[in-house]
Amino acid sequence: MGTFKALVLNQEEGQTSAEVKELTLNELPAEEVLIKVDYSSLNYKDGLAVTGKGKIIRNFPMVPGIDLVGTVEESADQRYSAGDRVILTGWGVGENYWGGYAQYARLKADWLVPLPAEMDALRSMQIGTAGLTAMLCVMGLEEGGVTPDKGPVIVSGAAGGVGSVAVSILAGLGYQVTAITGRPETEAYLRELGASEVISRAEMAEPARPLEKQRWAGAVDTVGDTILARILAETDYNGVVTACGLAAGFKLPTTVMPFILRNVRLQGIDSVMCPYERRQQAWQRLLTQLPENALGEIAQLISLDQVPDYAERITNGQVKGRVVVDLNR
C-alpha cells in the first residue's frame, strides 16, 4: 500500500499541535502485530492529550488514541494471525506508544485481546476503554458484596463515558441507581439509561463532614476530590466505593472515619494495566450485560478530522456519553 491517515501530535515551545497527516507503514513503530484499524474512541484522557491541556504525552511526535479495534494484517507472535479481530485498550498506548488515531497501528501482542465472536467492531468501541472501566467498577462492587438488595448505588460524572455505561449496566443488573451530573439537560438521557434519581453535582460538591447520613450501599466515582469525599461520608456500613477517575482533582479531602467506623471500602479501579484474564472476563460480561439498545443513546460517531474539535469539547465538559472515531470515514 501507499500511505494512510493518522492524527499526529507535535509540540513546539510548550504548545501542542494536532494535524491529520499521510504516513507510510515504515514510519510505524517496530512492534510485533500490524493492525488495520477500524475504530477508536475519544476518552477524557485523549482530550487532554490532543489539546495539550494535560501532561499526558511527553515524547513527540505521537499518534494519540488509547483504544482501538481492527484486523491483524501481519503478526510475528503465534497468538495472532492475519484476519484475527482484536481490541486494544490501555498499556500506555496513545500516551507512550503510538495509538489508535491512525488507519494502521503496530502493537505488542501482549497488549491485545481477541474481539468477542458475537461482538462487532463498532459496538466494541462504543464500549471502549470507558465501558471496560465501568464494568471493572461494577465487578469491584460485586466482589465487595454490594448486591441490588443492599440499597441504592450512586454514580458520579454520570453523563460522561464511564458514568453512562456504569449507569446502564447497574440498572440492567437490578440496582437502584442515583446519577450525579453537573448538566441538568442530561437528566432525561440518564433516566433513559436507567437512573431512578438524578442529583446535581453542586449538591454533592459541598464539603462533607467526616460522617454524613448513610445513603449509598455502593458507588462508582469517576471524578474524585470533594465529590468522592462526600460519597465516602454518605456510604452505608460495609459499603464499597469504586474510584476510577480524577476529572475534578486528585486530592481526597476526607478522614479515616468512614473506613474505620463504617467499614467502608475504597477500591481503586485501573483499566490501563489490567491483567489479560480479567480484561477478557470484563469484555465477555459487557457483551451480555450492557443493554445493546443503550449504545445508541450513549455513542456518537465522528471522523478523524473531527477529533481535535471534539477533544476540546470533552475537556470542557461538553460531550455526553461516548464518542467513536471512524478511521475510514
C-alpha positions in Angstrom: 0.0 0.0 0.0 1.0 3.7 -0.3 0.0 5.9 2.6 -2.6 6.0 5.3 -4.1 8.8 7.5 -3.1 9.4 11.1 -3.6 12.2 13.6 -0.1 13.3 14.6 0.7 15.5 17.7 3.8 17.7 17.8 4.9 20.2 20.4 6.8 23.5 20.0 7.5 25.9 22.8 5.1 24.1 25.0 2.2 24.3 22.6 0.7 21.0 21.3 -0.5 20.9 17.7 -2.7 18.2 16.1 -2.7 17.5 12.4 -4.0 14.7 10.2 -1.1 13.5 8.0 -0.3 10.9 5.5 2.1 8.3 6.8 3.7 5.1 5.5 3.9 1.7 7.2 7.7 2.2 7.5 7.0 5.2 9.9 5.1 3.0 12.4 7.0 1.7 15.4 8.7 -1.7 15.1 6.2 -3.9 17.1 5.0 -7.4 16.7 1.5 -7.1 15.3 0.3 -4.9 12.4 -3.4 -4.0 12.6 -5.7 -2.3 10.2 -7.7 -0.1 12.5 -11.5 0.2 12.0 -12.5 2.4 15.0 -11.0 4.1 18.0 -12.8 6.3 20.6 -12.4 9.7 22.3 -11.9 9.5 26.1 -11.2 12.3 28.6 -7.6 11.3 28.6 -7.5 11.5 24.8 -9.0 15.0 25.0 -6.2 16.1 27.4 -3.6 14.6 25.1 -4.8 16.1 21.9 -5.4 19.6 23.3 -2.2 19.6 25.4 -4.2 20.6 28.5 -2.8 17.6 30.5 0.7 16.3 30.7 -0.3 13.0 29.1 2.3 12.9 26.3 6.0 13.7 26.8 7.6 12.3 23.6 6.7 13.8 20.2 5.7 13.2 17.5 2.9 11.0 18.9 -0.2 9.3 17.4 -2.8 9.5 20.3 -5.8 7.3 20.9 -5.8 5.0 23.9 -8.0 2.3 22.4 -8.8 0.7 19.0 -10.3 -2.3 17.3 -9.2 -3.8 14.0 -8.0 -6.7 12.0 -4.5 -8.3 12.2 -2.6 -7.9 8.9 0.7 -9.3 10.0 1.9 -11.0 13.2 5.3 -12.1 14.5 3.6 -13.6 17.5 2.0 -17.1 17.2 -1.0 -16.0 19.3 -2.4 -13.9 16.4 -2.7 -14.5 12.7 -3.8 -12.4 9.7 -7.5 -11.9 9.8 -7.9 -12.1 13.6 -10.1 -9.4 15.1 -8.6 -7.7 18.1 -9.1 -4.9 20.7 -6.5 -2.8 22.4 -7.1 -0.7 25.5 -4.6 0.8 27.8 -0.9 -0.2 28.3 0.2 3.4 27.7 -0.8 3.2 24.1 -1.7 6.7 22.8 0.5 8.1 25.6 3.9 6.5 25.4 3.3 4.4 22.3 1.6 5.3 19.0 -2.1 4.6 19.3 -5.5 4.3 17.7 -5.9 7.6 15.8 -4.5 6.1 12.6 -5.7 3.7 9.9 -2.8 1.3 10.8 -1.0 0.5 14.1 1.8 -1.7 15.2 1.4 -3.0 18.7 2.8 -5.6 21.1 0.8 -8.9 21.2 0.7 -8.8 25.0 -1.5 -5.6 24.7 -4.2 -7.2 22.6 -7.3 -9.2 23.4 -9.5 -11.1 20.9 -12.7 -9.3 19.9 -15.5 -11.5 21.3 -17.0 -13.5 18.5 -20.5 -12.2 19.0 -19.4 -8.5 19.2 -19.0 -6.3 16.1 -16.2 -3.8 15.8 -18.4 -0.7 16.2 -20.0 -1.9 19.3 -16.6 -2.7 20.9 -15.6 1.0 20.6 -19.0 2.3 21.6 -18.0 0.5 24.8 -14.2 1.1 24.6 -11.9 2.0 27.4 -14.7 3.8 29.2 -17.0 0.8 29.1 -14.3 -1.6 30.2 -13.5 0.7 33.1 -17.2 0.9 34.0 -17.5 -2.9 34.0 -14.4 -3.3 36.2 -16.0 -0.9 38.6 -19.2 -3.0 38.7 -17.1 -6.1 39.3 -15.4 -4.3 42.2 -18.8 -3.6 43.8 -19.9 -7.2 43.4 -16.7 -8.6 44.8 -17.2 -6.3 47.8 -20.6 -7.7 48.5 -22.7 -4.9 47.1 -25.8 -6.5 45.6 -29.0 -4.9 44.4 -30.9 -5.8 47.6 -28.4 -3.8 49.7 -29.7 -0.4 48.7 -29.1 2.4 46.2 -25.8 2.9 44.5 -24.6 6.3 43.2 -22.5 7.1 40.0 -20.6 10.4 39.7 -19.9 12.0 36.3 -22.8 10.0 35.2 -23.3 11.7 31.8 -19.7 11.0 30.8 -18.4 7.9 29.1 -17.6 5.7 32.1 -20.6 7.1 34.0 -23.1 6.5 31.2 -22.0 2.8 30.8 -21.9 2.3 34.6 -25.5 3.6 35.0 -26.8 1.4 32.2 -25.0 -1.8 33.4 -26.0 -1.3 37.1 -29.7 -0.6 36.2 -29.7 -3.6 34.0 -28.5 -5.8 36.8 -31.3 -4.5 39.0 -29.6 -1.9 41.1 -31.4 1.3 42.1 -29.1 3.9 40.6 -28.7 7.6 41.5 -26.8 9.6 38.9 -24.8 12.8 39.7 -24.4 15.3 36.9 -23.4 18.9 36.5 -25.6 19.3 33.4 -29.4 19.4 34.2 -30.1 19.0 30.4 -28.8 15.4 30.7 -31.4 14.2 33.2 -33.7 12.7 30.6 -30.8 10.9 29.0 -29.7 9.5 32.3 -33.2 8.3 33.2 -33.4 6.6 29.8 -30.2 4.7 30.7 -31.9 3.5 33.9 -31.2 6.1 36.6 -34.0 6.3 39.1 -32.8 9.5 40.6 -30.6 12.4 39.3 -29.0 14.8 41.6 -26.8 17.9 41.0 -23.1 18.0 41.1 -23.3 21.2 43.1 -25.1 19.3 45.9 -22.5 16.6 46.1 -19.6 19.0 45.8 -20.5 20.7 49.1 -17.7 19.9 51.6 -18.8 17.0 53.8 -18.4 16.3 57.5 -16.3 13.2 58.3 -19.5 11.2 58.5 -22.9 12.1 57.0 -26.2 10.3 56.9 -25.8 6.9 55.3 -27.3 6.9 51.8 -25.4 4.5 49.5 -24.7 0.8 49.5 -22.0 1.4 46.9 -20.7 3.9 44.4 -18.8 4.3 41.1 -16.8 7.5 41.3 -15.3 9.0 38.1 -14.3 12.5 39.4 -12.5 12.4 42.7 -11.9 15.3 45.1 -14.8 16.7 47.2 -17.4 14.6 45.5 -15.6 11.4 46.3 -15.1 12.7 49.9 -18.9 13.3 50.3 -19.8 9.9 48.7 -17.5 8.2 51.3 -19.0 10.1 54.1 -22.5 9.0 53.0 -21.7 5.4 52.3 -23.5 2.7 54.3 -21.8 0.4 56.8 -19.9 -2.3 54.8 -20.4 -0.3 51.6 -17.9 -0.2 48.7 -16.8 2.8 46.6 -15.0 2.1 43.4 -12.9 5.0 42.2 -11.6 5.3 38.6 -11.2 8.9 37.7 -10.0 12.3 38.8 -11.7 14.8 36.5 -12.4 17.1 39.5 -9.0 16.7 41.0 -6.6 14.2 42.6 -7.0 15.3 46.2 -9.2 13.5 48.7 -10.3 15.8 51.5 -11.6 13.2 53.9 -10.7 11.4 57.1 -10.3 7.7 58.1 -13.6 7.7 59.9 -15.7 6.2 57.1 -13.2 3.4 56.8 -12.8 2.7 60.5 -16.3 3.5 61.9 -18.4 2.2 59.0 -16.1 -0.4 57.5 -16.3 1.3 54.1 -14.0 0.0 51.4 -12.5 2.4 48.8 -11.5 0.2 45.8 -9.3 1.7 43.2 -10.0 0.7 39.6 -7.4 0.7 36.9 -8.0 -0.5 33.3 -4.7 0.5 31.8 -2.6 -2.3 33.3 -5.5 -4.7 34.0 -4.3 -8.3 33.5 -5.3 -10.2 30.4 -7.7 -12.7 32.1 -9.7 -10.0 33.9 -9.9 -8.0 30.7 -11.4 -11.0 28.9 -13.9 -11.6 31.7 -15.0 -7.9 31.6 -15.4 -7.9 27.8 -17.5 -11.1 27.9 -19.7 -9.6 30.6 -20.1 -6.4 28.6 -21.3 -8.5 25.6 -24.2 -9.8 27.6 -24.8 -7.2 30.4 -24.6 -3.9 28.7 -28.1 -3.4 27.1 -27.5 -3.2 23.3 -30.3 -0.6 23.0 -28.4 1.7 25.3 -25.4 2.1 23.0 -27.4 4.2 20.5 -28.1 6.6 23.3 -24.6 6.5 24.7 -22.4 6.8 21.5 -21.9 9.2 18.5 -19.7 8.7 15.5 -17.1 11.2 14.2 -14.3 11.2 11.6 -10.5 11.5 12.3 -10.6 15.2 11.1 -13.2 16.0 13.9 -11.1 14.7 16.7 -9.3 18.0 17.6 -12.7 19.8 17.9 -14.3 17.0 20.0 -11.1 16.8 22.2 -11.6 20.5 23.1 -15.3 19.8 23.8 -14.7 16.8 26.0 -12.2 18.7 28.2 -14.7 21.5 28.6 -17.4 19.0 29.8 -19.5 19.5 26.6 -19.6 15.8 25.5 -22.3 13.4 26.5 -21.7 9.7 26.6 -19.2 8.0 24.2 -17.6 9.3 21.0 -16.4 6.7 18.5 -13.8 7.7 15.8 -14.3 6.0 12.5 -10.9 5.7 10.9 -12.4 5.1 7.4 -14.9 7.9 7.4 
